[in-house]
Every structure is written in C-alpha cells, then in structure tokens.
Amino acid sequence: MVGWMDDEALHRTLTEGRVTFWSRSRREYWRKGDTSGHHQYVKAVRLDCDGDALLIEVDQVGAACHTGERTCFQAGGDLGAVVGERPGD
C-alpha cells in the first residue's frame, strides 16, 4: 500500500514499531489496523537516495487494502501500458 507521512508520523513509526500515517482527508494520524485489525508491524525502514520516499517492510496481519485485498495494487488491474524493450547491445 502507499500512505503519506509527515515528520511526526515517521517518528511514531520509527519509535513504536507500528506503521503510522497522516490522513490528509481525515486530518489525523492513524495506525494501520487500529480499527480493522489488519496491523502492520515494522520490520525495516529504508530511505531512498533522494531522501523523499520510504520503503517500509512490514509483518502484515490480514489485508493491507481497505477493500480486503492483500495488496492495494490488485483491484485496479493492469492499465495496459506498452511494455518497453531495451535496445539490443
């Protein structure tokens, strides 16, 4: 899944061992699983080379997506992009 974090959400994630996001629509912090029971326990947090994106490895309990799917990128389906090919050497 993809979520948005500010500095406080990142701090909570790094210090509590549970993934915390900032919900821009609800204007509040939320920990994945507090209402659904589908918790995300932090295994590792990595920062990308530009310092503007995180990869959080988790122990996922239950579904990651609010639709009940294990991943948020299954329900939307393939968008039919042209598959690129690297030029031959």
C-alpha positions, 0 to 999 in steps of 0.5 A: 500500500502507499500512505503519506507521512509527515515528520511526526508520523515517521517518528511514531513509526520509527519509535513504536514499531507500528506503521503510522500515517497522516490522513490528509482527508481525515486530518489525523494520524492513524495506525494501520489496523487500529480499527480493522485489525489488519496491523502492520508491524515494522520490520525495516525502514529504508530511505531512498537516495533522494531522501523523499520516499520510504520503503517500509517492510512490514509483518502484515496481519490480514489485508493491507487494502481497505477493500480486503485485498492483500495488496492495494495494487490488485483491484485496479488491474493492469492499465495496459501500458506498452511494455518497453524493450531495451535496445539490443547491445 
